[in-house]
Amino acid sequence: MELAVEQSITQLARSATRAIEPYVWEAASHEIAARYGIDASQVVRFDTNTAPLPPPCLTSVLRQVEAVPDVNEYFDSSYASLAQALSEYTGYAPENLVIGAGADEILDIVAKTFLDPRDTVVVPTPTYSMYRIVSQTLDVHVQTVPSRADLGFDVDAIVAAAKNAKLIFLCNPNNPTGLTLPTAEIARLVKSVRCMVVVDEAYAEFSGESALPLVRDEPRLIVIRTLSKAFSLAGARLGYAVCAPEVVDLASRVRPPNSVSYISAVLGEAAVRDTAAVQANVSSLIIEREWLAAALEELGLPVTPSSTNFVLVKLPSAEVAAKVHEACLSQGLVLRFYDANPVLNSYLRITARRRADNVRLIEALRAALS
Ligand SMILES: Cc1ncc(COP(=O)(O)O)c(C=O)c1O
């Protein structure tokens, strides 16, 4: 009886929803701790590309929120104060910004703003899977464009694929490869196509390369940023788009008016204004990334050149990658493994964390490989 009810509920769902392959995460920390009988404090997330510590402004912001505990009210839906801070940070007016609950929500808003069912979007792969998911949610056809053999984007193939497309999703620097396309190539891409071009710059603070200056002259370009990585605020859920005012106007018709919480908005503003803390975080993670890359190369494992806060490392085979992933997981060291992806299943993606954690990981890898 129960099964029949469950089946009919599935049948009531949209066919587009039923067809979606869900986003895949590694297991939650408490599950890993329980599975291997280890203390939760021993679990280190090398899989989420987040920062090792909260931002230094956290304590003062929590005090500020305690003094003015307005959580019983809806917050200003323009997030004016946060928008002003982001305006100063990006050099664009608040009229050029769409703010939301993480880059993921911004991707969803952009998709809802531009895509009709049966439109085509172009997604160069391998890349972040939410581009596929937000598109499939709207019954949009996802045309993938495979990378070159060195995992870099094939811009000419992207241009060719975009001939009849409504929009291109491009991740720069790319997750999971860590590779960056130069801004001049983004400019060439935008000029060579007629559709919208969305550049997800979740890791731009680590690369120093950005398409932001192009937005002023290219109304078809949307640059998406997040506060989850360089700003150490993944749990606060904050992201934004920099785009033409016409795009902001259209997006405001579909965006949820209050998806950013009062506390997150205050925290985001303080973190964006604390430029010294962001620079310190970025510089130290670049040092850790390079330390990890050198240590991995020393273990005989090739590393893709990265301009992010993570590295993609190649294991000798998919079997070895699976074995190493499991050996690390059993000690609470969580790496990102792509077992279902034939292009990536011999790779592991590793987020740079604090030195002591990185040393612990390298020792675990050395043992697993020997
Ligand atoms: C390329 C890319 N875009 C977007 C996101 C999601 O960002 P947010 O936490 O702001 O939703 C991630 C998270 O890993 C990412 O790697």
The ligand as a Gaussian input file, in Angstrom:
#p B3LYP/6-31G(d) Opt

LIG

0 1
 C       31.795000      26.889000      -9.216000
 C       30.870000      26.989000      -8.061000
 N       29.808000      27.791000      -8.161000
 C       28.939000      27.913000      -7.145000
 C       29.124000      27.213000      -5.976000
 C       28.126000      27.357000      -4.884000
 O       28.343000      28.532000      -4.181000
 P       27.397000      28.986000      -3.022000
 O       27.880000      28.365000      -1.768000
 O       27.551000      30.480000      -3.012000
 O       26.009000      28.581000      -3.383000
 C       30.214000      26.373000      -5.822000
 C       30.418000      25.609000      -4.585000
 O       31.252000      24.765000      -4.442000
 C       31.109000      26.261000      -6.901000
 O       32.180000      25.454000      -6.838000

